[in-house]
């Protein structure tokens, strides 16, 4: 789906990092239910292709538990998310698309959270291993 069409969609765009997509299987938190509750708005979940490829690599990992979770994550995300093409690296693609779409980045990566926050983009992250919190303001 092209970025211009996504921008016109009135739902809040939430760009999901790989570590966030794994939360339902690692921490038993249904991000697809909890994020709309947190934002009190309708949400369109977006996954850049580099993040998707990262999960595909995890799905073939020798560590059985990680590969099982990554495969389940891909299966669920395929039903719940929009995949958007990007030639950038995963973190850069999340930041770039958040700027273009006026979206929110959902990640637990502290370096990425700082980069995104420094750009004035809202961030959702996991706190105390059990609840999602939003930093920044939704426009």
N, CA, C and O atoms as a DFTB+ gen file, in Angstrom:
556 C
 N C O
     1  1       0.861      -1.175       0.000
     2  2       0.000       0.000       0.000
     3  2       0.901       1.230       0.000
     4  3       1.867       1.301       0.760
     5  1       0.588       2.172      -0.834
     6  2       1.465       3.332      -0.928
     7  2       1.284       4.281       0.263
     8  3       0.210       4.350       0.860
     9  1       2.342       5.001       0.589
    10  2       2.374       5.872       1.759
    11  2       1.298       6.953       1.696
    12  3       0.702       7.277       2.723
    13  1       1.035       7.517       0.519
    14  2       0.021       8.576       0.418
    15  2      -1.357       8.068       0.817
    16  3      -2.098       8.769       1.506
    17  1      -1.709       6.858       0.393
    18  2      -3.001       6.291       0.786
    19  2      -3.056       6.033       2.276
    20  3      -4.099       6.224       2.902
    21  1      -1.956       5.604       2.848
    22  2      -1.910       5.379       4.294
    23  2      -2.090       6.691       5.046
    24  3      -2.796       6.749       6.053
    25  1      -1.449       7.740       4.549
    26  2      -1.524       9.040       5.212
    27  2      -2.966       9.548       5.261
    28  3      -3.372      10.191       6.229
    29  1      -3.731       9.256       4.214
    30  2      -5.114       9.717       4.136
    31  2      -6.057       8.945       5.054
    32  3      -7.149       9.422       5.362
    33  1      -5.647       7.764       5.491
    34  2      -6.471       6.971       6.399
    35  2      -6.530       7.701       7.737
    36  3      -5.494       8.117       8.256
    37  1      -7.720       7.863       8.300
    38  2      -7.899       8.663       9.520
    39  2      -7.467       7.951      10.805
    40  3      -7.383       8.579      11.860
    41  1      -7.200       6.669      10.726
    42  2      -6.767       5.946      11.922
    43  2      -5.346       6.364      12.314
    44  3      -4.556       6.785      11.470
    45  1      -5.039       6.243      13.597
    46  2      -3.687       6.506      14.083
    47  2      -2.789       5.371      13.584
    48  3      -3.102       4.193      13.756
    49  1      -1.674       5.746      12.966
    50  2      -0.726       4.746      12.456
    51  2       0.269       4.414      13.559
    52  3       0.927       5.300      14.105
    53  1       0.370       3.132      13.877
    54  2       1.342       2.673      14.864
    55  2       2.307       1.752      14.145
    56  3       1.927       0.694      13.642
    57  1       3.566       2.175      14.107
    58  2       4.617       1.406      13.438
    59  2       5.257       0.475      14.459
    60  3       5.762       0.917      15.490
    61  1       5.229      -0.803      14.162
    62  2       5.660      -1.818      15.117
    63  2       7.065      -2.327      14.833
    64  3       7.387      -2.726      13.714
    65  1       7.886      -2.305      15.864
    66  2       9.233      -2.863      15.801
    67  2       9.127      -4.361      16.086
    68  3       8.139      -4.813      16.663
    69  1      10.133      -5.127      15.685
    70  2      10.114      -6.583      15.860
    71  2       9.964      -6.963      17.334
    72  3       9.215      -7.882      17.664
    73  1      10.671      -6.261      18.217
    74  2      10.579      -6.618      19.629
    75  2       9.168      -6.391      20.181
    76  3       8.756      -7.053      21.133
    77  1       8.444      -5.469      19.588
    78  2       7.078      -5.197      20.024
    79  2       6.119      -6.241      19.457
    80  3       5.172      -6.652      20.126
    81  1       6.370      -6.660      18.232
    82  2       5.533      -7.683      17.617
    83  2       5.625      -9.018      18.364
    84  3       4.706      -9.835      18.304
    85  1       6.731      -9.229      19.060
    86  2       6.917     -10.467      19.817
    87  2       6.237     -10.448      21.190
    88  3       6.103     -11.496      21.822
    89  1       5.809      -9.278      21.657
    90  2       5.226      -9.163      22.997
    91  2       4.071     -10.127      23.281
    92  3       4.020     -10.697      24.371
    93  1       3.140     -10.329      22.338
    94  2       2.046     -11.252      22.659
    95  2       2.539     -12.655      23.041
    96  3       1.875     -13.365      23.797
    97  1       3.696     -13.046      22.519
    98  2       4.212     -14.386      22.764
    99  2       5.244     -14.425      23.885
   100  3       5.442     -15.469      24.507
   101  1       5.899     -13.309      24.149
   102  2       6.887     -13.257      25.225
   103  2       6.274     -12.851      26.560
   104  3       6.592     -13.431      27.598
   105  1       5.396     -11.854      26.530
   106  2       4.835     -11.298      27.776
   107  2       3.330     -11.496      27.886
   108  3       2.719     -11.056      28.861
   109  1       2.731     -12.143      26.914
   110  2       1.282     -12.403      26.905
   111  2       0.469     -11.104      26.973
   112  3      -0.536     -11.017      27.679
   113  1       0.928     -10.111      26.227
   114  2       0.219      -8.836      26.129
   115  2      -0.319      -8.727      24.708
   116  3       0.439      -8.782      23.740
   117  1      -1.622      -8.575      24.595
   118  2      -2.250      -8.465      23.280
   119  2      -2.113      -7.021      22.790
   120  3      -2.961      -6.175      23.074
   121  1      -1.045      -6.756      22.057
   122  2      -0.776      -5.386      21.598
   123  2      -1.876      -4.879      20.683
   124  3      -2.142      -3.678      20.631
   125  1      -2.510      -5.784      19.967
   126  2      -3.552      -5.387      19.015
   127  2      -4.834      -4.950      19.726
   128  3      -5.680      -4.282      19.131
   129  1      -4.973      -5.318      20.966
   130  2      -6.104      -4.883      21.778
   131  2      -5.700      -3.724      22.693
   132  3      -6.458      -2.770      22.866
   133  1      -4.517      -3.813      23.270
   134  2      -4.079      -2.833      24.275
   135  2      -3.703      -1.478      23.682
   136  3      -3.965      -0.450      24.306
   137  1      -3.104      -1.446      22.507
   138  2      -2.702      -0.164      21.920
   139  2      -3.908       0.717      21.604
   140  3      -3.888       1.899      21.945
   141  1      -4.963       0.194      20.964
   142  2      -6.142       1.058      20.751
   143  2      -6.758       1.552      22.066
   144  3      -7.250       2.679      22.135
   145  1      -6.731       0.709      23.111
   146  2      -7.238       1.140      24.427
   147  2      -6.374       2.281      24.972
   148  3      -6.894       3.286      25.456
   149  1      -5.060       2.117      24.890
   150  2      -4.132       3.124      25.380
   151  2      -4.333       4.456      24.672
   152  3      -4.351       5.508      25.311
   153  1      -4.483       4.410      23.359
   154  2      -4.605       5.632      22.562
   155  2      -6.031       6.176      22.507
   156  3      -6.256       7.323      22.120
   157  1      -6.979       5.344      22.895
   158  2      -8.405       5.699      22.829
   159  2      -8.799       6.151      21.428
   160  3      -9.547       7.113      21.252
   161  1      -8.284       5.442      20.449
   162  2      -8.542       5.743      19.036
   163  2      -8.464       4.472      18.217
   164  3      -7.945       3.450      18.665
   165  1      -8.991       4.561      17.008
   166  2      -8.831       3.458      16.062
   167  2      -7.397       3.475      15.552
   168  3      -6.808       4.539      15.358
   169  1      -6.851       2.304      15.341
   170  2      -5.431       2.177      15.006
   171  2      -5.244       1.367      13.727
   172  3      -5.958       0.397      13.471
   173  1      -4.270       1.789      12.939
   174  2      -3.812       1.021      11.793
   175  2      -2.380       0.595      12.113
   176  3      -1.497       1.442      12.251
   177  1      -2.150      -0.697      12.231
   178  2      -0.829      -1.216      12.555
   179  2      -0.014      -1.353      11.273
   180  3      -0.473      -1.926      10.286
   181  1       1.210      -0.812      11.307
   182  2       2.074      -0.780      10.129
   183  2       3.408      -1.455      10.466
   184  3       4.000      -1.207      11.516
   185  1       3.860      -2.308       9.551
   186  2       5.155      -2.971       9.713
   187  2       5.981      -2.708       8.456
   188  3       5.581      -3.099       7.359
   189  1       7.137      -2.044       8.609
   190  2       8.023      -1.847       7.452
   191  2       8.659      -3.183       7.043
   192  3       8.885      -4.050       7.887
   193  1       8.944      -3.342       5.759
   194  2       9.504      -4.607       5.274
   195  2      10.812      -5.021       5.966
   196  3      11.013      -6.218       6.171
   197  1      11.716      -4.095       6.337
   198  2      12.922      -4.552       7.033
   199  2      12.620      -5.200       8.395
   200  3      13.330      -6.112       8.821
   201  1      11.572      -4.728       9.067
   202  2      11.171      -5.341      10.346
   203  2      10.616      -6.738      10.072
   204  3      10.907      -7.686      10.801
   205  1       9.821      -6.851       9.021
   206  2       9.258      -8.149       8.631
   207  2      10.383      -9.141       8.324
   208  3      10.336     -10.295       8.750
   209  1      11.390      -8.681       7.586
   210  2      12.516      -9.555       7.226
   211  2      13.301      -9.976       8.473
   212  3      13.812     -11.093       8.546
   213  1      13.387      -9.079       9.437
   214  2      14.049      -9.400      10.704
   215  2      13.316     -10.560      11.388
   216  3      13.947     -11.488      11.895
   217  1      11.993     -10.499      11.398
   218  2      11.201     -11.578      11.994
   219  2      11.352     -12.877      11.205
   220  3      11.398     -13.959      11.789
   221  1      11.429     -12.767       9.878
   222  2      11.625     -13.965       9.063
   223  2      12.968     -14.626       9.395
   224  3      13.061     -15.853       9.435
   225  1      13.996     -13.827       9.629
   226  2      15.302     -14.382      10.025
   227  2      15.179     -15.077      11.382
   228  3      15.734     -16.157      11.583
   229  1      14.454     -14.456      12.308
   230  2      14.250     -15.063      13.635
   231  2      13.501     -16.395      13.512
   232  3      13.747     -17.330      14.274
   233  1      12.596     -16.464      12.552
   234  2      11.789     -17.680      12.374
   235  2      12.630     -18.879      11.948
   236  3      12.193     -20.022      12.081
   237  1      13.828     -18.626      11.437
   238  2      14.714     -19.729      11.041
   239  2      15.873     -19.902      12.019
   240  3      16.804     -20.663      11.754
   241  1      15.819     -19.206      13.134
   242  2      16.875     -19.267      14.147
   243  2      16.980     -20.682      14.725
   244  3      15.984     -21.398      14.824
   245  1      18.177     -21.066      15.096
   246  2      18.400     -22.389      15.681
   247  2      17.728     -22.538      17.038
   248  3      17.366     -23.641      17.448
   249  1      17.566     -21.416      17.726
   250  2      16.900     -21.484      19.035
   251  2      15.414     -21.739      18.796
   252  3      14.698     -20.882      18.278
   253  1      14.981     -22.892      19.170
   254  2      13.630     -23.360      18.871
   255  2      12.537     -22.434      19.380
   256  3      11.581     -22.146      18.660
   257  1      12.669     -21.975      20.597
   258  2      11.634     -21.120      21.197
   259  2      11.501     -19.799      20.435
   260  3      10.389     -19.350      20.157
   261  1      12.629     -19.183      20.099
   262  2      12.600     -17.932      19.349
   263  2      11.987     -18.134      17.967
   264  3      11.161     -17.331      17.533
   265  1      12.378     -19.183      17.283
   266  2      11.844     -19.412      15.941
   267  2      10.342     -19.706      15.997
   268  3       9.599     -19.270      15.118
   269  1       9.892     -20.429      17.004
   270  2       8.460     -20.709      17.152
   271  2       7.682     -19.412      17.373
   272  3       6.646     -19.192      16.745
   273  1       8.184     -18.552      18.270
   274  2       7.512     -17.278      18.543
   275  2       7.503     -16.382      17.309
   276  3       6.491     -15.748      17.011
   277  1       8.615     -16.327      16.595
   278  2       8.705     -15.481      15.404
   279  2       7.727     -15.953      14.323
   280  3       7.093     -15.131      13.662
   281  1       7.605     -17.257      14.142
   282  2       6.649     -17.776      13.146
   283  2       5.214     -17.423      13.539
   284  3       4.418     -17.011      12.695
   285  1       4.893     -17.585      14.813
   286  2       3.548     -17.242      15.296
   287  2       3.295     -15.750      15.155
   288  3       2.193     -15.322      14.811
   289  1       4.317     -14.975      15.423
   290  2       4.233     -13.521      15.317
   291  2       3.949     -13.103      13.873
   292  3       3.096     -12.250      13.627
   293  1       4.658     -13.701      12.927
   294  2       4.447     -13.394      11.508
   295  2       3.037     -13.765      11.065
   296  3       2.398     -13.035      10.308
   297  1       2.570     -14.894      11.544
   298  2       1.224     -15.345      11.179
   299  2       0.157     -14.363      11.695
   300  3      -0.782     -14.025      10.974
   301  1       0.309     -13.918      12.926
   302  2      -0.642     -12.969      13.507
   303  2      -0.532     -11.598      12.839
   304  3      -1.545     -10.981      12.510
   305  1       0.676     -11.134      12.643
   306  2       0.888      -9.819      12.037
   307  2       0.360      -9.771      10.605
   308  3      -0.093      -8.726      10.139
   309  1       0.420     -10.894       9.920
   310  2      -0.085     -10.954       8.549
   311  2      -1.580     -10.625       8.510
   312  3      -2.073     -10.062       7.532
   313  1      -2.289     -10.976       9.569
   314  2      -3.730     -10.721       9.646
   315  2      -4.054      -9.326      10.175
   316  3      -5.094      -8.760       9.839
   317  1      -3.167      -8.771      11.000
   318  2      -3.486      -7.552      11.735
   319  2      -2.793      -6.287      11.234
   320  3      -3.186      -5.183      11.608
   321  1      -1.772      -6.432      10.395
   322  2      -0.927      -5.290      10.033
   323  2      -0.886      -5.052       8.525
   324  3      -1.186      -5.933       7.719
   325  1      -0.504      -3.830       8.183
   326  2      -0.224      -3.448       6.806
   327  2       1.294      -3.465       6.645
   328  3       2.014      -2.881       7.455
   329  1       1.768      -4.124       5.619
   330  2       3.194      -4.177       5.330
   331  2       3.531      -3.048       4.354
   332  3       2.882      -2.895       3.319
   333  1       4.556      -2.259       4.697
   334  2       4.944      -1.127       3.852
   335  2       6.402      -1.292       3.430
   336  3       7.281      -1.531       4.257
   337  1       6.638      -1.161       2.129
   338  2       7.976      -1.305       1.563
   339  2       8.908      -0.198       2.055
   340  3       8.521       0.966       2.162
   341  1      10.141      -0.596       2.351
   342  2      11.182       0.364       2.703
   343  2      12.527      -0.259       2.374
   344  3      12.747      -1.447       2.609
   345  1      13.420       0.546       1.832
   346  2      14.764       0.084       1.492
   347  2      15.755       0.375       2.625
   348  3      16.915      -0.032       2.556
   349  1      15.306       1.065       3.649
   350  2      16.170       1.444       4.765
   351  2      16.341       0.283       5.740
   352  3      15.662      -0.737       5.620
   353  1      17.245       0.437       6.703
   354  2      17.383      -0.540       7.777
   355  2      16.140      -0.436       8.667
   356  3      15.406       0.551       8.608
   357  1      15.915      -1.451       9.478
   358  2      14.680      -1.535      10.273
   359  2      14.412      -0.276      11.101
   360  3      13.339       0.317      10.983
   361  1      15.363       0.139      11.933
   362  2      15.142       1.310      12.787
   363  2      14.933       2.572      11.963
   364  3      14.062       3.386      12.269
   365  1      15.735       2.728      10.917
   366  2      15.601       3.907      10.057
   367  2      14.250       3.927       9.349
   368  3      13.651       4.988       9.172
   369  1      13.775       2.753       8.945
   370  2      12.488       2.686       8.258
   371  2      11.342       3.051       9.202
   372  3      10.386       3.708       8.790
   373  1      11.431       2.629      10.458
   374  2      10.399       2.988      11.434
   375  2      10.352       4.499      11.630
   376  3       9.276       5.097      11.644
   377  1      11.514       5.106      11.780
   378  2      11.602       6.549      11.977
   379  2      11.123       7.306      10.739
   380  3      10.357       8.263      10.851
   381  1      11.567       6.883       9.582
   382  2      11.187       7.532       8.329
   383  2       9.674       7.463       8.095
   384  3       9.048       8.474       7.778
   385  1       9.096       6.284       8.250
   386  2       7.660       6.133       8.025
   387  2       6.832       6.869       9.075
   388  3       5.764       7.398       8.769
   389  1       7.324       6.902      10.303
   390  2       6.601       7.647      11.344
   391  2       6.528       9.123      10.980
   392  3       5.502       9.771      11.191
   393  1       7.615       9.652      10.434
   394  2       7.618      11.052       9.990
   395  2       6.645      11.256       8.835
   396  3       5.852      12.198       8.844
   397  1       6.707      10.376       7.846
   398  2       5.873      10.517       6.651
   399  2       4.386      10.345       6.945
   400  3       3.546      11.017       6.347
   401  1       4.067       9.440       7.868
   402  2       2.667       9.123       8.147
   403  2       2.098       9.874       9.344
   404  3       0.896       9.819       9.607
   405  1       2.978      10.585      10.075
   406  2       2.516      11.221      11.305
   407  2       2.141      10.161      12.331
   408  3       1.166      10.313      13.067
   409  1       2.923       9.086      12.372
   410  2       2.584       7.937      13.205
   411  2       3.310       7.886      14.532
   412  3       4.052       8.795      14.904
   413  1       3.073       6.809      15.219
   414  2       3.660       6.513      16.522
   415  2       4.529       5.276      16.352
   416  3       4.145       4.355      15.631
   417  1       5.681       5.233      16.992
   418  2       6.544       4.058      16.934
   419  2       6.359       3.258      18.219
   420  3       6.400       3.816      19.315
   421  1       6.156       1.957      18.082
   422  2       6.045       1.061      19.231
   423  2       7.298       0.194      19.270
   424  3       7.504      -0.655      18.402
   425  1       8.130       0.414      20.282
   426  2       9.390      -0.313      20.397
   427  2       9.835      -0.394      21.850
   428  3       9.451       0.431      22.680
   429  1      10.650      -1.398      22.142
   430  2      11.291      -1.502      23.452
   431  2      12.790      -1.268      23.347
   432  3      13.508      -1.410      24.336
   433  1      13.260      -0.919      22.187
   434  2      14.673      -0.642      21.944
   435  2      14.982       0.761      22.463
   436  3      14.460       1.743      21.935
   437  1      15.815       0.863      23.479
   438  2      16.074       2.156      24.129
   439  2      16.746       3.163      23.191
   440  3      16.431       4.352      23.238
   441  1      17.661       2.703      22.346
   442  2      18.311       3.621      21.396
   443  2      17.307       4.174      20.396
   444  3      17.301       5.370      20.106
   445  1      16.463       3.301      19.872
   446  2      15.444       3.743      18.920
   447  2      14.446       4.675      19.597
   448  3      14.050       5.684      19.015
   449  1      14.039       4.347      20.814
   450  2      13.114       5.223      21.550
   451  2      13.685       6.627      21.669
   452  3      12.969       7.611      21.489
   453  1      14.975       6.719      21.973
   454  2      15.603       8.033      22.110
   455  2      15.618       8.767      20.770
   456  3      15.281       9.950      20.711
   457  1      16.003       8.079      19.697
   458  2      16.033       8.707      18.365
   459  2      14.656       9.226      17.970
   460  3      14.520      10.342      17.468
   461  1      13.649       8.412      18.200
   462  2      12.282       8.774      17.835
   463  2      11.807       9.957      18.683
   464  3      11.230      10.911      18.160
   465  1      12.050       9.888      19.971
   466  2      11.654      10.986      20.870
   467  2      12.355      12.288      20.511
   468  3      11.748      13.359      20.550
   469  1      13.645      12.191      20.160
   470  2      14.400      13.387      19.773
   471  2      13.805      14.056      18.534
   472  3      13.974      15.259      18.335
   473  1      13.111      13.280      17.704
   474  2      12.455      13.817      16.503
   475  2      11.043      14.328      16.809
   476  3      10.349      14.822      15.920
   477  1      10.623      14.205      18.083
   478  2       9.296      14.674      18.469
   479  2       8.176      13.717      18.093
   480  3       7.010      14.107      18.043
   481  1       8.528      12.467      17.829
   482  2       7.544      11.456      17.451
   483  2       7.145      10.675      18.704
   484  3       8.011      10.265      19.477
   485  1       5.839      10.466      18.912
   486  2       5.401       9.691      20.078
   487  2       5.895       8.245      20.016
   488  3       6.073       7.676      18.938
   489  1       6.111       7.669      21.194
   490  2       6.623       6.307      21.313
   491  2       5.765       5.534      22.316
   492  3       5.384       6.054      23.365
   493  1       5.475       4.293      21.971
   494  2       4.828       3.380      22.910
   495  2       5.862       2.346      23.305
   496  3       6.571       1.809      22.454
   497  1       5.950       2.065      24.605
   498  2       6.878       1.034      25.064
   499  2       6.253       0.269      26.231
   500  3       5.209       0.652      26.758
   501  1       6.902      -0.795      26.612
   502  2       6.460      -1.640      27.713
   503  2       7.111      -1.155      29.002
   504  3       8.318      -0.916      29.046
   505  1       6.307      -1.011      30.045
   506  2       6.806      -0.599      31.356
   507  2       6.562      -1.716      32.362
   508  3       5.502      -2.343      32.368
   509  1       7.539      -1.952      33.197
   510  2       7.446      -2.939      34.279
   511  2       7.025      -4.317      33.753
   512  3       6.378      -5.089      34.461
   513  1       7.392      -4.611      32.528
   514  2       7.095      -5.904      31.901
   515  2       5.622      -6.278      31.869
   516  3       5.284      -7.452      31.715
   517  1       4.725      -5.271      32.015
   518  2       3.320      -5.662      32.023
   519  2       2.335      -4.649      31.470
   520  3       1.183      -5.001      31.215
   521  1       2.751      -3.386      31.271
   522  2       1.784      -2.427      30.730
   523  2       2.435      -1.532      29.699
   524  3       3.628      -1.233      29.760
   525  1       1.612      -1.111      28.748
   526  2       2.093      -0.243      27.689
   527  2       1.903       1.209      28.103
   528  3       0.898       1.571      28.715
   529  1       2.890       2.034      27.755
   530  2       2.795       3.473      28.040
   531  2       3.156       4.265      26.790
   532  3       3.932       3.819      25.945
   533  1       2.571       5.447      26.701
   534  2       2.812       6.345      25.579
   535  2       3.631       7.526      26.066
   536  3       3.310       8.145      27.081
   537  1       4.696       7.833      25.329
   538  2       5.496       9.029      25.590
   539  2       5.333       9.954      24.393
   540  3       5.512       9.540      23.248
   541  1       4.995      11.205      24.665
   542  2       4.776      12.157      23.590
   543  2       3.295      12.357      23.353
   544  3       2.456      11.660      23.923
   545  1       2.989      13.313      22.509
   546  2       1.599      13.646      22.243
   547  2       1.191      13.253      20.839
   548  3       1.954      13.387      19.882
   549  1      -0.033      12.764      20.743
   550  2      -0.603      12.419      19.436
   551  2      -1.204      13.689      18.855
   552  3      -1.957      14.401      19.519
   553  1      -0.857      13.954      17.608
   554  2      -1.394      15.156      16.949
   555  2      -2.665      14.822      16.212
   556  3      -3.269      15.699      15.594
